[in-house]
Amino acid sequence: MIRAIAHRAGWLGFGIAASQGLILAFTPLLARLYGPTAFGALAIFFTISNIATALGAVRYYEAIVTCDDKQVSSLLYLCILLALISGIFTFAGAHIVGRFQWQSPAIATVVELSAFAAFCVVLSVIFQAVISILLKRGEIKIISGLRVVQAI
């Protein structure tokens, strides 16, 4: 039993370490290709999408792991519905902020990409829900692979 747990934890740890390693490896390359304004826009973009993702599904996707098998599809539909609502609010919020005519080029870039930000929020919540379903099923190797793909 301990060996099985260690094996699964090893696969999950590998996926997380590999994804973080890819990010760490490519950050200096991206820093040379893009200027500070682009990195500022990227930081604002990730901050907005991470907050909207956390608020959007109210982390209901974490309940999938512990619920009965009969409730998985209901929770998945709820997560998708909440993700769509959060995506709409993300899109609308970016345009409301854009109306203030911010002088920052980074914020202007984020406003221009508001539809993409909303799309990323929806996909992120769905991704987390799929990870939860796979975790419930014990598909640790697939989760590990998805974590590596997530970094890309």
Secondary structure, 3 states (H helix, E strand, C coil): CHHHHHHHHHHHHHHHHHHHHHHHHHHHHHHHHCCHHHHHHHHHHHHHHHHHHHHHCCCHHHHHCCCCHHHHHHHHHHHHHHHHHHHHHHHHHHHHHHCCCCCCHHHHHHHHCHHHHHHHHHHHHHHHHHHHHHHHHCCHHHHHHHHHHHHC
